[in-house]
Amino acid sequence: MVRKHRRNFLPVLIINLILWGIWLLVIFCLSPTQYFSLTISRFNFALPLNIILFFLTLTPPLTLTLAFLFGHTRRGFFLALFLDICLLLQLIREANWLNFSLILAFFLTSELYFSSHQSKSR
């Protein structure tokens, strides 16, 4: 008798809820207009640290949620990156149909490549 591999989704659900909570804290507690000033030698950089923190805290919970919905971690990660890039393009006002279609084509061909590469190795 073959024993089926049983997955325990409760720890993933708890981690996912914690990550969504951290993302909500970033949204409600940090202002997107504040910049972090970094000075190296004579060069002064104004980095939007809050916006970077927004995207860094959005990607993991979105990846876990989409991976759970699709049943595959790679597809969830690709879709989360696609959504992050779309939001970033919208933020810098470079969002148009051509950019979205090129990014979508890139992620679709990447997924097709990895899925065909995985099926050949089996």
N, C-alpha and C positions, 0 to 999 in steps of 0.2 A: 504494500500500500504506500502510495506516494503522499508524503506530507506536504500540504500547501504552505507556501510562505505567507505568513500572516503579518500584515502591516499594522502598526499601532499609530493611529492618526491623532490621538489625544495630545502627545507632546508637541507635535507639529502645530496643532491648533492653538495650544497655549503660547508657544513661541510666536506664532503669527499674530495673535491678539496683542501680545506685548510689543511687537514691532509696529503694529498699526497705532498703538497708544503712544509710542515714542514719536512717530510721524505726526500725530495730532498735537503733541506737545510742541514740536518744532513749528507747526503752523500757527498755533495760538500764542506762543510765548516769544517768538522772534520776529522782528520787523524786517521785511525784505529791503528796506531802504538803507539800512545801516551797512557800512562797509568796514572791513578789517584792513587796516593799513600795515603793510609789511615793507620795511626798509632794509635793503641789502646794499651795503656800501653806499653809493650815492644815488641808487635807484629806489624810487618809492612806488610801490605797487598798491593799488586799491583793489582788493579782492572782495567780491560779494560772497563772504563766507556763509551768510544765512541761506543764500540760494544754493550754494554747493551742498550745504548741510541738508537742505530740503530734498535734493535729488539723491543724496547718499542714504537718507532715511526712507525714501520712497521705494527705492529699487528692491531691497530684500523682502518687505512684506508683499509687494506686488508680485514678485517672483514666486513666493510660496503660495499665494492665492491662485495665481494662474497655473502653476504646476499642479496644484490639487485639482483644479477644474479640468485641465487637459490630460492629467494622468501621466505627464512626462515633464521632467525637470528642465530639459533643454528647451522645449517649446515654450514653457512658462518664462524662462529667462530671456529668450529671444523676443517674446511679445512684450515683456516688461522693459527691455532696452528700447524696443521700437516706440513704446508709449513715452518713455523718458526723453528720447530724442525728439519726438513730436512736440512734447511740452517745452523742451528747450528751444526748438525752432520757433514756437509760438511766442516764447518769452523775448527772444531777440528780434522778433518781427520779420522772420525769414520763412514763415510757413506759407507754402503754396502747394498746389496739386503736384507739380513736378518734383519737388523735394520729397513729398510724402510717397509718391510712386517709386522714386529711385531708392529710397530707404526700404520700402516694402519689398521691392525686387531684390535688394541685397539680402534681407533677412529670409525671404522665401528661398532664394538659391542656396543660402547657407544651410537652411534646414533640409532642403532636398539633398545637398551634398552629404551632410552628416548622416541622414537617414539611409541613403544608398550605401555609404561607406560602412555603416554599422550592419546592414543586411548582408553585405559581401563578406564581412569578417566572420559571420556565424556559420 
